[in-house]
Structure formats: C-alpha cells, structure tokens
C-alpha cells in the first residue's frame, strides 16, 4: 500500500523527533509526495495522499490551522506535519480533536529539524517504495493472468507477503471508471486508498482490467468485512456523487490460487453492478456461484430457458410472472400462503397461477428430482435476466 505514515514513523521518528499527536487511525495512510504548504491556495494542487508540511508561517491562528486541516481532509491528504517553535509554539487542542475525528495524522517536529533534509529523505523513501509497489502489482497481475508461472511471481512476492498463506481479492469499480483519463482515475484511486483504514503491509491496491484491485494476505474475515464496509461508508459520505460497487472473492490458500479468488471477485462484482448493490460476497451468492462459474452459456440456457420456455413465452405475451411464481412455490415447498405473502398477492390468485403452471408444464411436482430440475431452472433464468 505504498510508503505509509507508519513506515515514516518507524524509519524517521527518532531522526526527526516526530511526535504523532492525533489521527492515530490514519497510520496506514500511504504517502504519494511531501509538500510544503504555507497558504491554503496550494491545496488546489493536491490530488490525494500528499503529506503536508508547514512551519505555520501562514497559519498562525487556531482558525487558520483548522481551515488548513479541513482542506487537507477534503483533498484526501495523508497527514500533516507542523514544524513548531518559531511561528507556532503550541498545537491547539481543537486541531488535535479535529484530526482525531477525521483520522488525519497530525505530527509535531521541533524547529531545530532542517526541513529540507527531512523532505528529501522522505521523498527518496517514497520513490523507492513506489518502485517496489509497481513490481508487486506486476507480480500479482502475473499470478492472476498466468497462475502457472509460479517461479516468476513467487520470487517477487516472497519478500513482501506470506505466499503460502491465505489470499483474498476484492474488486471495486464505478459507473464511469473506463471512461476516466489516467489522472482522474489516479485521483479516485488515492481517495479509495485513504478510505481503506488499517491496511498496510498485509494488503496491496492497484488498477487492473477496468477495476481497482485489493489483494489481502492473512486477514481474518471479520476484520476484512469491517475494513471494506468502513471504506464503502466513508466513500458514500465523502463522494455521494460516485457509485462504487464491490465484489469480494473467496479466501484461497497459497499465492498460486490467487486467480481463483480474483475470478470469483469478478463474478461478484458483475452481479453487484447489475443489481446496483454496493458490495457482494461471492460466498454469499448461493446457487449463483455455480451459474457465474459456468463458461458454457448454452448449457445454462438448456437447463433454464429451454426447460421453462412455455412459461417464459406466456410471461412475455401476457406480462405475467409465472416463472417467478413457480420459483417461489418450489422455494417454499408448495406453500401457497408463503408465495402470496412474498408477492403481496391474494392466495386465490396464487392457487390459480400454480394450477395453470402445472397444466402448462404437465406436472404436479410430486417427484423430488423433477422439483429440483424446475427450481434450478427458475434460478438460472433469474440469474440470466439479471446478468443481461
């Protein structure tokens, strides 16, 4: 996930006498660049994940510092370093509270620290980590695209991940991600990464095949769901104009099986997008897991539309819902009242429809294998209609 606030504190806390005063929940924020800022107008040049550094020359009052922090949050900055001792002697408590509330890391360094040296040092570290991230992304793409090339991608990833452990892929997309230019897509990527709290070296985020890809390594499912749901909540609150869809694949043991989690995440993502849902977990898709994994479209048609062709044609001609009624009837083991309740329809109407369906299909659904055939067919037709 790049060079993070945590990385900076580990490598440079003592050298530059850094003190993390607030925004501890933003410790996993990755840093794209380090920029000096003494005027809020410079915020117009921020595109996301910048680490802002100020001496306080242009922010000498508490109000000015709060406005700076608000601007950084709005611009999805990774954190704020204040060089205290000359223009600012004490960090206001209101600023600390604001940074805690918005998970914006606030770091204090003393005036004696030479900022030019610090910025140069951090910039080199960011550049080196960025180069490593590109290599990691390429290795993951290799694992997804050519899983048989184990020797190639395992060697690259060995230094960064537990390649024999559990891997899980989560995919994100938006309505217009394909049409975005590179700059806008990168800005959106930065925002989403900032919203992904508490993921650093056990995860990796990159763009591939019209999606943002998040690969997680050895993360408990409850923790993963908390992180992802939190990201979606923050995205909805901070970017209400953007519809973000997510699909989560199954956890898989060993890096060589990463492609399986990716393929399942892709199926879940397509289902989420077509049904306008923020997130779908492949493992919760029931029978649709099987349908989405069948490459033979003709086979699905034969087991779905061909079996129910007479009902499908009737529904089209009469604008009826016999296929849906049959599916619910079989789902509820023949309970007319349960079907009526779910369809908000009088039970006599359901009795009439079921009677017609039995006549049209020439069956009473007495045989268990036959019931299963028709139940499966209704699920396939439902899946096919949603996939169109």
N, C-alpha and C positions, 0 to 999 in steps of 0.2 A: 504493500500500500504506500510505497514511497518513503522518503525521509520524514519521520513524524516528530511531533513535539516531544514524545517520549525518547526518541533517538537523540534529539538535540540535548535533552537534559542529561541523558546517560553519558554522552560524549563530551559535553561542554559545560555542564553545571558548575563544576569546580573551577575550571579555567576562567570562566567569565562571571563567576559569583552570581549565578542565576538563582532567583527565588520564585517559585510558582506560587502566586498569591491567590489565584482564583481560576475557575474554569477547569477544574481537575478532570471532569468528564470528557473534555476535549483532548485528552492526552494522546489519542490515536489519530488526531488530525494530521494529514500529510501536508508538507510544505512544498509549494511549487517554486517560490522565489522569496528573497528577503528584500524588502523595500523600505527606505527611509521615508517618513511622512511627517511634515510639519504644517500641512494645510489640507483640509478635507477635500479640496478640489482634486487632489491627486487620486482620490478614491475612484474617480471616473476611469482611471487606467487599470483598476483591479479587475481581474477576470475570475478570481477564485483561488483559494488555498495559499494566498500570499501571507507571509509573516511580516507584520508591520513593526517598524522600529521608530521610536520618537524620543527626542530629548525633552519634549514638552515646550519647545520654543514657541510653537503656535497654539499650544493648548494649556495655558497657564491657569485657567479656572476649572472648577469642577464641572460646570455646564459644558465647557468645550471638550473636556475629556469624555464625558458621557456621550456627546454627539459623535465624537470620533469612534467610540466603541459601537454605537448604533450603526454607524456607516460601515464598519468592518463586518458586523453581523449580516447586514443587508447584502454585502458584497461577498459573503461566504469566505471571509479571510480565515486563516488557520489559527491566528493568535496575535497578541500584542505585547511587545517588549517596550518598557519605559525605562529610559536612562535617567535615574533620579540623582539629585544632588545639586543641580545648578538652577534649573527653571522649575522643577517640581521636587519638593522636599519630602512630601508625604502623599501616598496614594489614597485618594478619598474612599471612604467606606462605601459610598453609593456606587462608585465604579466597580469595586470588588463584588458587591451584591449583584449588579447588572451582569457582570461577566460570569458569575456563578449561575445565574438564572438562564443565561443563553449559552452556556458551555463554551465560552470563549476564553482560552488560556491567557492569563494575564501574568506577565513575568517582569520582575524588577531586576535591574542590574545597576551597580553603582557608577557614579560619574567617572571614576578613575579608569574604567574599562575603555579601551580605544575601540570605538565602534567600527572603524574601517577594517581592522584586523578581524573582528568577530564576523562581520558581514562577509568578508572574503572567505574565511574559513567555512562558514555555514554554506555558502554558495557552492563551494567545491564539493562538500559532502552531499548536497542536494543533487548536483550534477552526476556524481558517481553513482548515487542510488538510482537516479533516473535511468542511467545506462543499464544498471542491473535489472531494473524493472522491465525494460524493453526486452532483455534476454529472457526473463521469466515469462513474459507474455508470449513470446515466440515459442518457448518450450511448451507452455500449456496448449497453445493452438496446435502444435505438432502432436501432442498427446490426444487431442480431440479429433484431429483430422486423420492422423496416421498412427493409431494406437500400437501397431506392430513395430514401430520404430523406437522401441524401448531404450535401446542403448543411447540414443541421441538425446531424448528429453530427460531421462532419469539422471544422467550425469549433470545436466544443468541445474535441475531442481533439488538435487541431493543436499546442497549447501544451505537451502532455504526452508525446506519442508520435510516432514516425516513422510517420505514417499511410499512407505509400506503401510501408512495409517489410513484413516477414513478421509475421503474427499467428497465434497458436495458442491454442485453447481447451481447458482441462482442467476436467472436472466432477467434483465429489465429492458423495456422499450417504451417508446411514446408514439403518439399518433403520427408524428411527422419526423421521426428520427432519421429516416432515409433521405429526406429532402434537405436536412440541415447541412450547412457547409462545415468544414473542419473546425473552424474557430468556435462557432456556436455549439457544436457537438462537444468540444473540449470543455467549454464553459459549463454545460449541463453535466458533464462527467465530474467536474470538480465539485459542483453542488451536491450531487448524489454521494460522492465520497465523503464530504464533510458531514452529511446526514447519517452516514454509517458509523455510529459511535462504537468504540471499544473493539475495533478490529484493526490489528496492525500486522504483525508478522505471521499470524495464522490465517491470513487471507490475502487475496490478490484481486485487483479490479482492473479490467481492461475492456476495450471495444473490439468486437469481432462479429462479422456477418450480420450487420444491422442490429446488434444488441450490445448492451453493456453486460459484461460477464463478471460475476463474483464467484471466485473459487475459494471454498473454505476447507481448512485442513484440521481434523481432530477437534471439532467444536460440538458440544452437546446440543441435541435438538431443541431443548427448551431455550437455551441461550441463543441459538441461531434464530429461532422464531421471535424472540424478544428484540434482537438487533434489527431484523428485517421489518417487523411490524413498526418498530420505532422509526425506522427510516421512512417508511411509507406515510406515517403520521406527520413527520416533520416536512416531508415533501408536499403533502396536501395543504399544510398550514402555510408554508413559505412560497409555494408555487401553485396556487389554486388554479391557475390558467393552464397547467400542464397535466395531462392524464398519463400517469405512469402505471404500466402493467408489469407484473412479475410472475415468473414461473420457477418453481423450485423442484429440482431433480432429487432422486433418491440418493442417500449416502452410499458410497461404494468403497470397498476396501482395496487399497493399492492404486497407485497413480495410473497403472495400465488400464484401469476400468473407469477412468475419468470420463471417457467418451460416452459411456452408458448413462451416467448422471447428466451429462450435457444433453443428450438426445431426449431424455425424459423431461428435463427442464424446458427444452424447446417445445415439446408437446403440450406441457402445462401452460407455457406462455401463450401459445396459439389459442388454447381454449380460453384463457383469461381475457385475451384481447377481443376475441369474437363475442364473448359474453359480457364485455365491459365490466370485468372484475379486477380489483387491484392486485390480487395475488391468488394463485392456485398452486397447491402442493400436489405433485404427481401422485404421491402415495395415497392421497385422499380422493382420487378421481374414480375409484371403484372400477366398474367394468370398462370405463372409458380408457383406462390404462392399456387394456388389451387392444381396443379399437385403434388407438393412436399409434400403436406399435406395428400394426399390420400394413405392410407396404403394398399388398395386393388389393387395390381398390375394388377390382372386380369381385373378389371373394366377399368383401363386405357387402357389396351390392346384392350378390346372390343370397347371402344369409339374412339380409334385411329387406331391401326394397322388393326383391323378387318374391319373397315369402308373403309380404303384405301388399302386393301390388293392387289387389282388388279393393282394399281399404284405402290405400293412397289415392287411387283414382276417384273413389267415392268422395273422399275429403276434398279433393280439388274441384270436383264437379258441383258439390253441394255446400262447399265452405263449412264442412263439418269437422269433427275432431275424433273420428272413430279410432285412429291409431293411438292417440293419447289415452282415450278411454280404455282401450284394450290393455295398454301398458299399465295403467293404474289398477285395473281389475285383476290382472295377474300379480302385480306387486302386492296387493292387499289380500291375496289368496281368495279371491271371489267375493269379498265383502262389498256389497252394493252401497251400503251406507258410508263406508270409508271413501269410496270413489266419489260419491255425491258430496261429501264434506270437502274433499280436496278440490273438486271442480266448482264448488258453490252452486250445485245443481240439484233439483228435486230428485229423490231416489227413483221415482217412477220413470223419469227421463232416462236415468242410467239403466234401469231394467229394460226399457225399450231399445236403447242402443246396443246393449250386450246381446239381447235376443237377435237383433239384426246382424251383429257381428258373427255370432255363431252360425247363422244361416249362410252368410256370405263366405265364411271360411270352411263351412261344412264340418264343424267340430264342436264338441261340448267341453273341450279342455279337461277331459277326465283322466287322460294319460299323462303321467308326470313328465315323460320325455317330450311329449308334444307341447305341454305348457312351457317347458323350458325353451323350446325352439321359438315359440311365439314371443315369449318375454325377451329373449335375446334379440329377436328381430326388431321389436319396438325400441330397444335401447340403441341398436345400430342405426335405425332410421333417425332417432332423436339426435344422436351424435353427428350423423352425416348432415342433417339440416343445420345444426349449429356451426359445423365446420365450413359451410358454404359462405 
